Amino acid sequence: MFYLFIYLFIYLFTCLLLQCNVWLQAFGVDVQSLSEVACRAGMMTLYSASDYSVWLIIAVTVERYVVVCRPLHAASVCRRRRAVSVMAVLVFTFVSINLHFVWTTGLRSVQV
């Protein structure tokens, strides 16, 4: 049961990360416009966290399916090490997918 706590704790963290960006923009602070590095890292982080949170819910759903529908297999399938491995693979996957933001985004000066 500890693996479910791990999933949900990390999900809470990613949701708070995404919500912090919304709160800062509500108060007029645009972190992404502070510097070139902040823009690029912010875009990569926000998109990665957004993708990651969705797939984390899918991982929890699969684990719950195994526990409810296949209770005899749950002891061998649902383990802490597997939960950590799934989360690590998801982080690596989504950071890799969204790494292009480091090269493709940036600040532009617009003359009005």
C-alpha positions as CSV (number, residue, x, y, z in Angstrom):
1,M,0.0,0.0,0.0
2,F,3.0,2.3,0.5
3,Y,3.5,2.5,-3.3
4,L,0.1,4.3,-3.6
5,F,1.3,6.9,-1.1
6,I,4.5,7.4,-3.2
7,Y,2.4,7.9,-6.4
8,L,0.0,10.3,-4.8
9,F,2.7,12.3,-3.0
10,I,4.6,12.9,-6.3
11,Y,1.3,13.7,-8.1
12,L,0.6,16.3,-5.4
13,F,4.1,17.8,-5.9
14,T,3.7,18.1,-9.7
15,C,0.2,19.7,-9.3
16,L,1.7,22.2,-6.9
17,L,4.5,23.0,-9.3
18,L,1.9,23.6,-12.1
19,Q,-0.3,25.7,-9.7
20,C,2.6,27.8,-8.5
21,N,3.1,29.1,-12.1
22,V,-0.6,30.0,-12.2
23,W,-0.5,31.8,-8.9
24,L,2.6,33.8,-9.9
25,Q,1.0,34.9,-13.1
26,A,-2.1,35.9,-11.2
27,F,0.1,38.3,-9.1
28,G,1.7,39.7,-12.2
29,V,5.0,37.8,-11.9
30,D,6.0,36.0,-15.1
31,V,8.9,33.8,-14.3
32,Q,9.5,32.9,-17.9
33,S,10.1,36.5,-18.9
34,L,12.9,37.0,-16.3
35,S,15.7,35.6,-18.4
36,E,16.5,33.3,-21.4
37,V,17.3,30.4,-19.1
38,A,14.2,30.9,-17.0
39,C,12.1,30.9,-20.2
40,R,13.6,27.7,-21.6
41,A,13.7,25.8,-18.3
42,G,10.2,27.0,-17.4
43,M,8.7,25.8,-20.6
44,M,10.4,22.4,-20.4
45,T,9.5,22.0,-16.7
46,L,5.8,23.0,-17.1
47,Y,5.2,20.8,-20.1
48,S,7.1,17.9,-18.5
49,A,5.2,18.2,-15.2
50,S,1.9,18.5,-17.1
51,D,2.5,15.3,-19.1
52,Y,3.9,13.5,-16.0
53,S,0.9,14.2,-13.9
54,V,-1.4,12.7,-16.4
55,W,0.6,9.5,-16.8
56,L,1.1,9.3,-13.0
57,I,-2.7,9.0,-12.7
58,I,-2.7,6.3,-15.3
59,A,0.0,4.4,-13.3
60,V,-2.1,4.7,-10.2
61,T,-5.2,3.4,-12.1
62,V,-3.2,0.4,-13.4
63,E,-2.0,-0.4,-9.9
64,R,-5.5,-0.1,-8.5
65,Y,-6.9,-2.3,-11.3
66,V,-4.3,-5.0,-10.4
67,V,-5.2,-4.8,-6.6
68,V,-9.0,-4.9,-7.2
69,C,-9.3,-7.2,-10.2
70,R,-6.3,-9.4,-9.7
71,P,-5.8,-9.6,-5.9
72,L,-3.7,-12.8,-6.1
73,H,-1.2,-11.1,-8.4
74,A,-1.1,-7.8,-6.5
75,A,1.6,-9.0,-4.0
76,S,4.0,-9.7,-6.8
77,V,3.1,-6.8,-9.2
78,C,2.5,-3.9,-6.8
79,R,5.8,-3.3,-5.1
80,R,7.6,-0.1,-3.9
81,R,10.6,-0.7,-6.2
82,R,8.3,-1.1,-9.2
83,A,6.4,2.2,-8.3
84,V,9.7,4.1,-8.1
85,S,10.9,2.5,-11.3
86,V,7.7,3.5,-13.1
87,M,8.0,7.1,-11.8
88,A,11.7,7.3,-12.8
89,V,10.9,6.0,-16.3
90,L,8.1,8.5,-16.7
91,V,10.3,11.4,-15.6
92,F,13.1,10.4,-18.0
93,T,10.6,10.0,-20.8
94,F,8.8,13.3,-20.4
95,V,12.0,15.3,-19.8
96,S,13.4,13.7,-22.9
97,I,10.3,14.5,-25.0
98,N,10.2,18.1,-23.8
99,L,13.9,18.8,-23.9
100,H,13.5,20.4,-27.3
101,F,12.1,23.5,-25.5
102,V,15.7,24.3,-24.4
103,W,16.6,24.9,-28.1
104,T,13.3,26.0,-29.6
105,T,12.1,28.6,-27.2
106,G,13.5,31.9,-26.0
107,L,12.8,35.5,-25.3
108,R,12.1,37.8,-28.2
109,S,12.1,41.6,-28.0
110,V,9.0,43.1,-29.7
111,Q,9.1,46.7,-30.7
112,V,5.7,48.4,-30.4
